[in-house]
Amino acid sequence: MSSFITGGSGACIWADDPYDNAYAESLWGRLKAELLKDGVFLSAEDVRTEVLAYIEGYYN
């Protein structure tokens, strides 16, 4: 069972769970691999458009 810890700044973490961030890391790794396979983006608007299209396509 994990123990719950609060830091001085009010941040909360689970002390004994090494997999708590695995889903987020997997998402970012997959997102970078899928979206950056053709190179770099020319503008922030291109990034926003592609990320939203990826998320909508993945979840719908």
C-alpha positions, 0 to 999 in steps of 0.5 A: 500500500502506498503512503500519501505525502504532502510537501511543504508547497501543498503538492501531493505524491504517492511515495511507493508507486513507480508507475504513477507517471507511466501513462503520461510518459507513454502518451508523450512518447507516442505523440512525439513519435507519431507527430514528429515523423515528418520533421518539424512544425513551422508554427505553433498553430500547426502544432495545435492543429496536429495535436488536436487532430491526433487526440480527436482521431485517437479517442473517436 
